[in-house]
Structures are given as structure tokens and as C-alpha cells.
Amino acid sequence: MTISEPKAGEGVVDVRITDDAISVDLFDGRTITVPLAWYPRLLHATPAQRSNWRIAGAGFGIHWPEIDEDLSAQGFLQGAPAPRVAAKAA
């Protein structure tokens, strides 16, 4: 898969999280909404932790400091859920 460089209009403007979904508003007017289940750290975070986010990565990412989660606008645009963590061998 080819990953393209982020474009100016793809910068993050706002983030909204419900019990089921995360919506990201981009500078160019688009809103991307994906299932919260795609991001387990956010899914299992408290509402207060979810609401404590900041724009990062020169405007193209979102960071949640309390749960050490970073997501990118590019990932949302590509429909990329968080990678699944392989179970540890016993």
C-alpha cells in the first residue's frame, strides 16, 4: 500500500467521541466517523480521558496524553483501525 503525504486540507479541526463512534472534522470541511471499537484504548478510556485530546503532528494528528494514544488524519481517511495486538505466548 502506498502512503501519501498529508495535504493541507486534511488537518484536524475538531474531535467528537460518543459511546460508539469517533468523528474527526478536517480543515477542508470533511467529517470522518468511524467505530470507537477500532481504537481499544479510547473504547476503554473514561469519558474524561477521551475528552482530553490535543491536535498534534503539525495539525495532522490527535494525541490523548492520559492514555498515550496517537491517531492520524491519514489513518482516518484510509479507514485504518488500530493494529491488533497479538496474544502473548504462555
Buried (B, 14 or more C-beta within 10 A) or exposed (E): EEEEEBBEEBBBBEBEBEEEEBBBBBBEEBEBBBEBEBBBBBBEBEEEBBEBBEBBBEBBBBBBEBBEBEBBBBBBBEEBEBEEEEEEEE
